[in-house]
Amino acid sequence: MGVSRLMDLLADSREVIRNDGVLLLQQLTKSNAAIQKIVAFENAFERLLDIVTEEGNSDGGIVVEDCLLLLQNLLKNNNSNQNFFKEGSYIQRMKPWFEVGDDNCGWSAQKVTNLHLMLQLVRVLVSPTNPPGATSSCQKAVFHCGLLQQLCTILMATGVPADILTETINTVSEVIRGCQMNQDYFASVNAPSNPPRPAIVVLLMSMVNERQPFVLRCAVLYCFQCFLYKNQKGQGEIVSTLLPSTIDATGNSVSAGQLLCGGLFSTDSLSNWCAAVALAHALQENATLKEQLLRVQLATSIGNPPVSLLQQCTNILSQGDKIDRRGSKVQTRVGLLMLLCTWLSNCSIAVTHFLHNPANIPFLTGQIAENLGEEEQLVQGLCALLLGISIYYNDNSLENYRKEKLKQLIEKRIGRENFIEKLGFISKHELYSRAAQKPQPGFSSPEHMMFDHEFTKLVKELEGVISKAIYKSSEEDKKEEEVKKTLEQHDNIVTQYKKVIREQDQELEELKQRITTLMSQNEQLQATVTQQVSQIQQHKDQYNLLKVQLGKDTQHHNSHGDMFQMNGIQTEEVSKLKEELEEWKNKHELLQGQIREKDFLIEKLKSSQLEIGTTELSSQSSRSGGLDHSNELQKELEMLRSQLQLQSAEISQLLIENQKLQVMNTTADPVLGDSGAIVAKSSELEGQLEQQIKELKSEVKALSEEKESLKQHLDSSSSTVAILQDEKIKLQQEVAESKKEQDDLLVLLADQDQKLSALKIKLKDLGVPVEDEDDIESGDQGDEDEDVEEEEQD
């Protein structure tokens, strides 16, 4: 009740009461999640955003600042309120806050403060410390409402104060971090210059420019890291600007890769460090790009042959003390060592290229073996890490630098215990602990800029495995290599089987589609049969009418039998009618034979479908519809056959009646010679009879045409059934083959699983850490959870 009353103060028409209510809620909501939730669900977001809009957004006064501070209290580290804010479509209402004009000169101090708080409010919603799902949904909402586009406009605008520009860069960084859609949009943003340049290139120019403020350079580095985070497409685009085939030969435009190389080899130690870390992020967890970067060649001076980027990095590393630099020399060496460690990790080809230079290993062992001051201990630890990576990821392709020989070299010149001690200097360093807390670089001065957040994860991953690899004997290494090769072979086999199974799944889907097609054809066939049945019914009705007319004609012939042989006309008509009836009888017999053939085909199709149903349960349901349609088709054809039999019987009766009519004609012959008086009457009756016979012939002709069309329909039905039978037979063979192949694959996969389990048990007995598939899948999530817990503790 008390909070509800306080919320009513925000709607008070008296501004003094309203403003004091905002200040009171600020104090109540600090570090109190329960009150934060109550205030949020009392419609606080709606009222506070209304106040900000009424006061003029970023141009408002101190009241806007108080409202923004209260909104930060409600949203920061409160997942339920953040979700409520997003679901309530309040992110869309933040877009007008960042509308700036072309003339950005003369910003007031209050406007700078307000806009700074507004940017921080956006960062609260998309912070990397939030749950991944909540952060991702807020990032998408920021993009869809056009807020990201508005932030990029501020980013590329002129006259924006430095602290606002820095905070905008940090805000854009966290909006695009890990979100492919936002990263793609950011890659397409161009600066309003002539010619237009990508925003990434403009930002990198600021990062490697030593005259820019330190805080701004850190923000640009963070933006570049967020752009490449989980963005293999962006990583490839950055590395491609360094490859020989994509470098602009005209030199009219500067690429991101050229800026990174320029910063990497400049005389400013901070530029060296930033460029090395940025380039390391372009290679993070991407073995393909690590191999492609080995192709990069650099022209050092006129007349000298070009050297590889890897070689140039090691040259600068070994000559670090001899080059005059502005800033800390240790910072340059640390940056190069972090780049080399990231480059060589999990890339045996890069390790081979590194070992191919005979000066690299003596330099590393010399650095590790010396007793240097406290500042140099960090460099010694990184040299030990780089040497350990060269051993752990060594494929023994170089005879002089095999794993065993490198271990012997460490034992003789450094000592294993001393090597492990120097390796531990990294994780024990204070600056390492600071960098491991959160992704954003948070350094108070350039001298403290030593470690990168992602590099701390790499050290945590490799420190233990390198320590174990140093103490392993050559026999254990050989066994481990054999086991690894065996596991790789088995993985390849399993991958092939999975590929085969996917192909078979696709084939099964195609077969199911074919079954669906056959079912549709069955439906069409059923519709055709239905039409034919209706046509047969029409023919039957017409036949009944014809029969009635023939009966009337017979009666008429009996009453006037003495007139039938006048001029020989009636005998010819009766004989023609008899021939036509014989033809109809033959046609009906042919139709009955065709129906019997269709019955045989349908029975065969039915038996094949039953066999398929018993061998493949997965396809039984999909084919049952086709069997039902075939049964219905058989019933329809049975009805058709019975109707045709009835029709044949009726035609037979008609034939008998015509035979009787012929007999009557023969008996009436003597009577016709007598009667001359009847001639006139007979001629009249003859005309009527001819008219009736013409009508009967026309009806018989129409019936013949309809019967012919019925025969054509039945022929097309027969061809459809034959095609359906062939497809069903092929389908049955393919399903049987598919089932046989799947059974073989299941047996092979079971054998492979048993072999893999046995090999994993052997590895565990040998002391080699082996992770299960479930552990591997949950490993990344576990690391993220640990990072989140460390950041929250901080």
Disulfide bonds with the S-S distance in Angstrom:
none
